[in-house]
């Protein structure tokens, strides 16, 4: 950020105009100035070419920090006026090497890097000084190699800790016990899909045995409630895969009861949205009517089941995010129009008054050779790697996690 600020103050001293200032910013590594890249559209609305202005790179490469310890990432402003009040947020690691094919964060923040235990201990001490609980942040907290030592240190400081969802295949007893001691009453796991087929499609690598093992750890630690994150509308999904969501919920609840747990099981279900820079970026979203029907099936099948709750994201809002997720700059006009018409409630009217077609962004399968709106940004990923991962998904092939010396995706040169 200091390079950007230096360029700003230098330009200000030199009396540069706004356009001259932006041109100066664009020369900095990792800085993207959209106005200096002009897309040309064909009659079918598909981008034919993206023309960079003179003296700017055709592609802006992401800058990546190799040594996270050199750049602390933790709460700076202590205030109750925030979403996570009472928490002192500390980034444990950045990036994830699990290769889950739906996860934009997993692809955009490679390679996986961790902070040293000593630096994290120092952050914990700062949190203690403010009397705050520690919120551990990262794509896969339980994958942190020294998670047990970190949790033990937090517990020894007589402090609480919090995490987001956890991977069911890497939970440790000490982590779960530390969360229970911090007052956690619900363990959140993210199988994302119920059938073995769909877990292979998304390369999640989670089994029901992993779920049962994590639930047992939680139950023994006094955490009775379980929340499972599930997606509907995934690529290659069929009705049988939806039925297996219901069957999985019943199996999990039965297992909880067999272990003596009287807790609640919550299914948190969201429509799947394909994201840029992932193998699924070329695929259409599932038709909203099909997704709504499948969500209704799950609700009806589990209705009346004691202590099983089904929470579903509003499909219409998910499909708005689907347009925004892979839309080009023409979608900006929809945002402004929706804002003028009352926000989310005004989206439908904004679309009707525009000359844009939602289906063009939602339901159209892209060729792997198509120029995509975000291709001016380079995350270091090899195009062939992403296309191969898409093929692997269709063939139900697993991809192994990142290993030292691996050069499959192109990020590690």
GUTOR-612632 format. One line per field, with one value per residue (C-alpha): residue number from 1; residue in one letter; chain; x, z, y. Coordinates in Angstrom, 2 decimals. Layout:
% GUTOR-612632
n	[NUM|...]
res	[A|...]
chain	[A|...]
x	[X|...]
z	[Z|...]
y	[Y|...]
% end
This chain:
% GUTOR-612632
n	[1|2|3|4|5|6|7|8|9|10|11|12|13|14|15|16|17|18|19|20|21|22|23|24|25|26|27|28|29|30|31|32|33|34|35|36|37|38|39|40|41|42|43|44|45|46|47|48|49|50|51|52|53|54|55|56|57|58|59|60|61|62|63|64|65|66|67|68|69|70|71|72|73|74|75|76|77|78|79|80|81|82|83|84|85|86|87|88|89|90|91|92|93|94|95|96|97|98|99|100|101|102|103|104|105|106|107|108|109|110|111|112|113|114|115|116|117|118|119|120|121|122|123|124|125|126|127|128|129|130|131|132|133|134|135|136|137|138|139|140|141|142|143|144|145|146|147|148|149|150|151|152|153|154|155|156|157|158|159|160|161|162|163|164|165|166|167|168|169|170|171|172|173|174|175|176|177|178|179|180|181|182|183|184|185|186|187|188|189|190|191|192|193|194|195|196|197|198|199|200|201|202|203|204|205|206|207|208|209|210|211|212|213|214|215|216|217|218|219|220|221|222|223|224|225|226|227|228|229|230|231|232|233|234|235|236|237|238|239|240|241|242|243|244|245|246|247|248|249|250|251|252|253|254|255|256|257|258|259|260|261|262|263|264|265|266|267|268|269|270|271|272|273|274|275|276|277|278|279|280|281|282|283|284|285|286|287|288|289|290|291|292|293|294|295|296|297|298|299|300|301|302|303|304|305|306|307|308|309|310|311|312|313|314|315|316|317|318|319|320|321|322|323|324|325|326|327|328|329|330|331|332|333|334|335|336|337|338|339|340|341|342|343|344|345|346|347|348|349|350|351|352|353|354|355|356|357|358|359|360|361|362|363|364|365|366|367|368|369|370|371|372|373|374|375|376|377|378|379|380|381|382|383|384|385|386|387|388|389|390|391|392|393|394|395|396|397|398|399|400|401|402|403|404|405|406|407|408|409|410|411|412|413]
res	[X|X|X|X|X|X|X|X|X|X|X|X|X|X|X|X|X|X|X|X|X|X|X|X|X|X|X|X|X|X|X|X|X|X|X|X|X|X|X|X|X|X|X|X|X|X|X|X|X|X|X|X|X|X|X|X|X|X|X|X|X|X|X|X|X|X|X|X|X|X|X|X|X|X|X|X|X|X|X|X|X|X|X|X|X|X|X|X|X|X|X|X|X|X|X|X|X|X|X|X|X|X|X|X|X|X|X|X|X|X|X|X|X|X|X|X|X|X|X|X|X|X|X|X|X|X|X|X|X|X|X|X|X|X|X|X|X|X|X|X|X|X|X|X|X|X|X|X|X|X|X|X|X|X|X|X|X|X|X|X|X|X|X|X|X|X|X|X|X|X|X|X|X|X|X|X|X|X|X|X|X|X|X|X|X|X|X|X|X|X|X|X|X|X|X|X|X|X|X|X|X|X|X|X|X|X|X|X|X|X|X|X|X|X|X|X|X|X|X|X|X|X|X|X|X|X|X|X|X|X|X|X|X|X|X|X|X|X|X|X|X|X|X|X|X|X|X|X|X|X|X|X|X|X|X|X|X|X|X|X|X|X|X|X|X|X|X|X|X|X|X|X|X|X|X|X|X|X|X|X|X|X|X|X|X|X|X|X|X|X|X|X|X|X|X|X|X|X|X|X|X|X|X|X|X|X|X|X|X|X|X|X|X|X|X|X|X|X|X|X|X|X|X|X|X|X|X|X|X|X|X|X|X|X|X|X|X|X|X|X|X|X|X|X|X|X|X|X|X|X|X|X|X|X|X|X|X|X|X|X|X|X|X|X|X|X|X|X|X|X|X|X|X|X|X|X|X|X|X|X|X|X|X|X|X|X|X|X|X|X|X|X|X|X|X|X|X|X|X|X|X|X|X|X|X|X|X|X|X|X|X|X|X]
chain	[A|A|A|A|A|A|A|A|A|A|A|A|A|A|A|A|A|A|A|A|A|A|A|A|A|A|A|A|A|A|A|A|A|A|A|A|A|A|A|A|A|A|A|A|A|A|A|A|A|A|A|A|A|A|A|A|A|A|A|A|A|A|A|A|A|A|A|A|A|A|A|A|A|A|A|A|A|A|A|A|A|A|A|A|A|A|A|A|A|A|A|A|A|A|A|A|A|A|A|A|A|A|A|A|A|A|A|A|A|A|A|A|A|A|A|A|A|A|A|A|A|A|A|A|A|A|A|A|A|A|A|A|A|A|A|A|A|A|A|A|A|A|A|A|A|A|A|A|A|A|A|A|A|A|A|A|A|A|A|A|A|A|A|A|A|A|A|A|A|A|A|A|A|A|A|A|A|A|A|A|A|A|A|A|A|A|A|A|A|A|A|A|A|A|A|A|A|A|A|A|A|A|A|A|A|A|A|A|A|A|A|A|A|A|A|A|A|A|A|A|A|A|A|A|A|A|A|A|A|A|A|A|A|A|A|A|A|A|A|A|A|A|A|A|A|A|A|A|A|A|A|A|A|A|A|A|A|A|A|A|A|A|A|A|A|A|A|A|A|A|A|A|A|A|A|A|A|A|A|A|A|A|A|A|A|A|A|A|A|A|A|A|A|A|A|A|A|A|A|A|A|A|A|A|A|A|A|A|A|A|A|A|A|A|A|A|A|A|A|A|A|A|A|A|A|A|A|A|A|A|A|A|A|A|A|A|A|A|A|A|A|A|A|A|A|A|A|A|A|A|A|A|A|A|A|A|A|A|A|A|A|A|A|A|A|A|A|A|A|A|A|A|A|A|A|A|A|A|A|A|A|A|A|A|A|A|A|A|A|A|A|A|A|A|A|A|A|A|A|A|A|A|A|A|A|A|A|A|A|A|A|A|A]
x	[0.00|2.93|3.86|0.35|0.43|3.87|2.57|-0.47|1.49|4.10|1.36|-0.33|2.91|3.37|-0.17|-1.25|-4.85|-7.09|-6.50|-2.74|-2.80|-4.64|-2.13|0.68|-1.06|-1.46|2.32|2.61|2.75|-0.60|-2.67|-5.68|-7.29|-10.48|-10.86|-7.58|-8.95|-11.72|-13.68|-15.04|-18.28|-19.55|-23.13|-23.86|-22.73|-19.63|-16.33|-14.19|-11.17|-10.00|-7.82|-5.33|-4.30|-0.73|1.97|-0.17|0.25|-2.21|-2.69|-2.36|-0.64|-1.66|0.96|1.57|3.28|5.67|6.38|3.12|5.01|6.35|2.81|0.56|-3.14|-5.18|-7.69|-6.44|-9.49|-11.09|-14.79|-18.16|-19.58|-18.59|-20.00|-17.59|-17.77|-16.07|-13.63|-10.00|-9.53|-6.21|-5.32|-3.68|-2.99|-3.68|-4.59|-5.67|-4.22|-7.25|-8.35|-12.11|-13.35|-16.08|-13.96|-12.76|-10.68|-8.85|-7.76|-7.17|-4.95|-2.60|-0.08|-0.99|1.05|1.00|2.05|4.55|3.24|5.33|3.69|0.24|1.03|1.98|-1.38|-3.16|-1.41|-2.66|-6.20|-5.84|-4.81|-8.09|-10.13|-11.36|-11.98|-9.65|-11.26|-9.03|-9.30|-8.25|-9.57|-8.99|-8.23|-7.97|-5.29|-2.89|0.03|0.36|-3.34|-3.17|-0.27|-2.05|-5.31|-3.48|-1.76|-5.08|-6.65|-3.65|-4.21|-7.77|-9.15|-11.88|-11.53|-13.82|-13.55|-15.81|-16.69|-14.28|-13.06|-14.39|-11.27|-8.73|-10.35|-8.33|-9.69|-7.76|-9.22|-12.75|-12.22|-10.85|-13.91|-16.21|-14.40|-14.95|-18.71|-19.28|-22.60|-22.79|-20.09|-20.26|-19.01|-19.04|-19.50|-21.08|-22.66|-24.17|-23.53|-20.13|-20.60|-21.10|-18.21|-16.01|-17.38|-16.40|-13.26|-14.27|-12.69|-15.07|-16.78|-19.67|-17.14|-15.30|-18.59|-19.39|-15.91|-16.11|-19.61|-18.40|-15.47|-17.85|-20.36|-17.72|-16.56|-20.09|-20.99|-24.40|-25.61|-24.44|-24.71|-23.94|-23.31|-24.78|-25.01|-27.79|-27.51|-23.95|-22.65|-23.81|-26.30|-29.32|-32.45|-30.81|-28.11|-30.84|-32.48|-29.12|-29.06|-32.22|-30.80|-27.54|-29.44|-31.40|-28.24|-26.38|-29.30|-29.59|-25.86|-26.14|-28.91|-26.98|-24.14|-26.57|-26.73|-29.96|-28.75|-30.25|-29.12|-29.29|-28.87|-27.78|-28.45|-27.39|-27.81|-24.45|-22.96|-20.08|-17.17|-14.39|-10.93|-12.39|-12.86|-16.62|-16.29|-17.35|-20.50|-24.05|-25.98|-28.72|-32.12|-33.73|-36.99|-35.14|-33.23|-36.41|-38.09|-35.15|-35.07|-38.80|-38.24|-35.66|-37.90|-40.91|-38.93|-37.51|-40.61|-41.76|-38.42|-37.68|-34.68|-33.81|-33.95|-33.53|-32.32|-32.34|-30.89|-33.40|-32.86|-33.73|-31.00|-28.55|-29.30|-28.73|-25.32|-24.89|-25.27|-22.84|-20.37|-19.64|-21.09|-19.04|-18.91|-22.27|-23.89|-22.84|-25.88|-28.11|-26.53|-27.21|-30.77|-31.49|-30.13|-32.44|-35.37|-34.77|-31.92|-32.56|-36.30|-35.65|-33.51|-36.33|-37.50|-33.91|-33.49|-36.81|-35.86|-32.40|-31.40|-29.46|-30.54|-29.98|-29.97|-26.90|-24.91|-26.67|-27.48|-24.97|-22.16|-18.90|-16.30|-12.97|-11.51|-13.93|-12.46|-13.90|-14.45|-11.89|-9.09|-7.23|-6.41|-3.79|-3.97|-1.03|-3.27|-2.55|-5.53|-4.96|-4.97|-8.41|-9.80|-8.38|-9.97|-13.31|-12.79|-11.84|-15.07|-17.14|-15.24|-15.48|-11.69|-10.08|-7.21|-4.69|-3.89|-0.90|2.46|5.92|7.41|4.07|3.71|0.37|-1.67|1.09|1.15|4.37|6.83]
z	[0.00|0.64|-3.06|-3.96|-1.37|-2.54|-6.12|-4.97|-3.04|-5.78|-8.35|-6.11|-5.72|-9.49|-10.09|-12.07|-13.25|-12.18|-15.43|-15.18|-11.58|-12.56|-15.36|-12.81|-10.47|-13.31|-13.68|-10.16|-9.85|-8.80|-9.37|-11.67|-13.14|-14.93|-17.01|-18.79|-20.10|-22.70|-23.62|-27.14|-27.37|-30.26|-31.52|-29.21|-26.19|-25.59|-25.05|-28.19|-26.88|-23.93|-25.10|-22.55|-22.85|-23.87|-21.27|-19.03|-18.82|-20.70|-17.45|-13.85|-11.70|-8.11|-5.56|-2.91|0.47|1.00|4.69|6.54|9.74|8.11|7.64|10.70|9.95|13.09|14.56|14.60|15.54|18.77|18.70|19.59|16.36|14.20|13.03|15.25|18.42|21.38|19.11|18.40|14.91|14.09|10.71|11.35|7.75|4.21|1.25|1.17|-0.69|-0.56|-4.17|-3.45|-6.94|-5.88|-3.57|-4.97|-1.87|-2.26|-5.79|-5.42|-2.33|-3.18|-2.18|1.43|3.98|7.77|10.49|13.10|16.46|18.20|16.22|16.92|20.63|20.56|18.95|21.65|24.29|22.63|22.66|26.34|27.05|25.54|27.36|24.09|22.86|20.04|16.64|14.53|10.81|7.85|5.02|6.97|10.63|11.70|9.02|10.82|11.78|15.31|16.05|19.23|20.64|19.79|21.41|24.52|24.80|24.54|27.15|29.47|29.20|30.44|27.25|24.87|21.17|18.18|14.65|11.60|10.04|10.47|8.26|9.60|8.54|10.50|13.86|16.97|20.47|21.94|19.44|20.14|23.91|23.71|21.73|24.26|27.13|25.30|25.39|21.92|21.82|18.12|16.00|12.35|9.70|5.94|3.98|1.23|-0.38|0.87|-1.81|-2.52|-6.17|-5.43|-2.97|-5.76|-8.16|-5.83|-4.56|-0.93|0.42|3.38|4.32|6.66|8.97|9.22|10.17|12.80|14.28|14.57|16.06|18.62|19.58|20.01|22.00|24.42|24.93|25.73|22.35|21.65|18.57|15.00|11.95|8.46|5.44|2.23|-1.35|-3.83|-7.57|-7.88|-11.29|-12.39|-9.51|-9.89|-7.84|-6.17|-4.78|-3.24|-1.69|-0.17|1.62|3.45|4.13|5.43|7.79|9.19|9.56|11.33|13.70|14.43|15.16|17.51|19.44|19.60|21.23|23.82|22.36|22.78|20.59|17.47|13.91|11.58|7.82|6.37|2.64|-0.06|-3.83|-5.52|-7.35|-9.82|-9.04|-11.15|-11.07|-10.19|-12.44|-12.36|-13.73|-17.19|-16.03|-15.82|-12.58|-12.16|-13.25|-10.35|-10.73|-10.40|-7.35|-5.70|-6.31|-4.79|-1.76|-1.27|-1.46|1.35|3.51|3.01|3.61|6.92|8.11|11.42|12.22|15.82|16.43|12.73|11.38|7.73|6.99|3.35|1.71|-0.38|-3.89|-5.60|-3.68|-4.50|-8.20|-7.97|-6.55|-9.41|-11.92|-9.97|-9.51|-13.20|-14.75|-16.82|-16.33|-18.07|-14.92|-13.06|-14.53|-12.88|-9.51|-9.80|-11.02|-8.24|-5.69|-6.97|-6.79|-3.20|-3.29|-3.57|-3.85|-6.83|-8.74|-10.80|-11.92|-12.72|-14.97|-16.69|-17.43|-18.76|-22.02|-20.16|-19.96|-16.62|-18.36|-20.36|-17.12|-15.18|-17.52|-20.36|-20.42|-21.41|-23.68|-21.93|-24.70|-24.13|-22.93|-19.45|-17.84|-15.11|-17.39|-17.02|-13.51|-13.19|-10.05|-11.23|-12.10|-15.25|-17.63|-18.59|-14.93|-14.33|-17.50|-16.44|-13.01|-14.72|-16.68|-13.47|-11.86|-14.69|-14.41|-10.58|-10.23|-7.01|-6.92|-4.10|-1.80|-2.38|-1.46|-1.15|-4.61|-6.38|-9.54|-10.87|-10.77|-11.80|-8.69|-7.36|-10.18]
y	[0.00|2.35|2.31|3.43|6.21|7.33|7.52|9.49|12.12|12.33|12.92|15.45|17.40|17.35|18.55|15.50|15.28|12.40|10.51|11.07|9.87|6.68|6.06|6.37|3.91|1.40|1.18|-0.25|-4.02|-5.45|-2.29|-2.65|0.48|-0.68|2.49|1.68|-1.62|-1.44|-4.57|-5.02|-7.01|-9.09|-9.03|-11.98|-9.93|-12.04|-10.25|-10.44|-8.56|-6.48|-3.60|-2.21|1.43|2.17|1.57|-0.66|-4.44|-6.64|-8.55|-7.38|-9.99|-10.56|-9.67|-12.29|-12.12|-15.01|-14.32|-13.63|-12.84|-9.69|-8.38|-8.84|-9.29|-8.78|-6.36|-2.78|-0.71|-1.92|-1.04|-2.54|-1.09|-4.04|-7.36|-9.30|-7.23|-8.83|-10.64|-9.86|-11.30|-12.94|-14.44|-17.81|-18.74|-17.56|-19.70|-23.31|-26.26|-28.56|-27.84|-27.69|-26.85|-24.41|-22.25|-18.94|-18.17|-21.47|-20.56|-16.83|-17.00|-19.82|-20.91|-21.93|-20.00|-19.97|-17.58|-18.68|-19.80|-17.14|-14.33|-15.73|-15.94|-12.27|-11.45|-13.45|-11.36|-8.18|-9.58|-10.41|-6.85|-5.67|-8.31|-9.83|-13.35|-14.48|-15.06|-17.31|-16.55|-18.66|-20.81|-24.04|-23.32|-26.95|-27.51|-25.15|-27.45|-26.05|-25.60|-27.70|-25.68|-22.43|-23.55|-24.74|-21.38|-19.51|-21.80|-21.32|-17.56|-18.20|-16.71|-17.77|-18.46|-18.67|-20.06|-20.24|-23.60|-26.49|-29.32|-32.60|-34.50|-32.47|-31.71|-32.47|-33.19|-30.27|-27.78|-28.99|-28.94|-25.39|-24.28|-25.94|-24.23|-20.94|-21.44|-22.88|-24.72|-25.59|-27.18|-26.09|-28.49|-28.03|-31.26|-29.07|-32.15|-35.40|-38.01|-39.51|-38.55|-34.85|-34.77|-36.13|-33.51|-30.67|-32.47|-31.97|-35.15|-35.47|-38.75|-39.48|-41.16|-37.84|-36.16|-38.78|-38.55|-34.76|-34.91|-37.45|-35.22|-32.30|-34.32|-35.59|-32.00|-30.86|-29.34|-30.85|-28.97|-29.55|-27.29|-28.58|-26.35|-27.76|-26.46|-27.23|-26.72|-28.01|-29.11|-32.58|-32.76|-35.05|-35.69|-38.69|-36.39|-34.23|-37.27|-38.18|-34.81|-35.87|-39.33|-37.85|-35.55|-38.49|-40.59|-37.79|-37.14|-40.86|-41.02|-38.04|-39.78|-43.05|-41.11|-39.77|-36.27|-34.33|-31.48|-29.95|-30.57|-27.58|-27.78|-24.44|-24.75|-22.29|-22.34|-22.87|-19.88|-20.51|-18.19|-16.63|-18.23|-21.65|-24.69|-24.04|-20.49|-21.73|-23.54|-22.18|-21.90|-24.47|-23.17|-21.31|-23.25|-26.54|-25.30|-24.02|-27.38|-29.25|-26.97|-27.51|-31.26|-31.13|-28.95|-31.21|-34.41|-33.16|-31.33|-32.70|-34.34|-33.52|-31.31|-31.00|-27.46|-26.47|-22.93|-21.88|-18.80|-16.86|-18.31|-15.03|-13.19|-15.98|-15.56|-11.82|-12.64|-15.09|-12.25|-10.07|-12.93|-13.41|-10.28|-7.86|-4.09|-3.65|-5.07|-1.90|-0.15|-2.77|-2.08|1.64|1.10|-1.41|1.04|3.75|1.31|0.22|-2.27|-6.00|-5.40|-3.15|-5.64|-7.14|-3.72|-2.70|-5.75|-5.08|-1.47|-2.41|-4.08|-6.78|-10.40|-12.14|-15.52|-14.45|-14.30|-17.06|-19.91|-19.71|-22.26|-20.57|-22.11|-22.65|-20.46|-17.56|-14.27|-13.77|-10.34|-11.01|-12.22|-8.93|-10.17|-12.90|-15.05|-17.14|-20.08|-22.04|-21.97|-25.60|-26.61|-25.06|-26.66|-30.04|-29.67|-29.07|-32.29|-34.10|-32.92|-34.36|-37.66|-37.76|-37.66|-36.53|-34.05|-34.35|-31.43|-29.16|-30.64|-29.13|-28.73|-29.18|-27.08|-28.34|-25.13|-22.72|-20.53|-22.06|-21.49]
% end
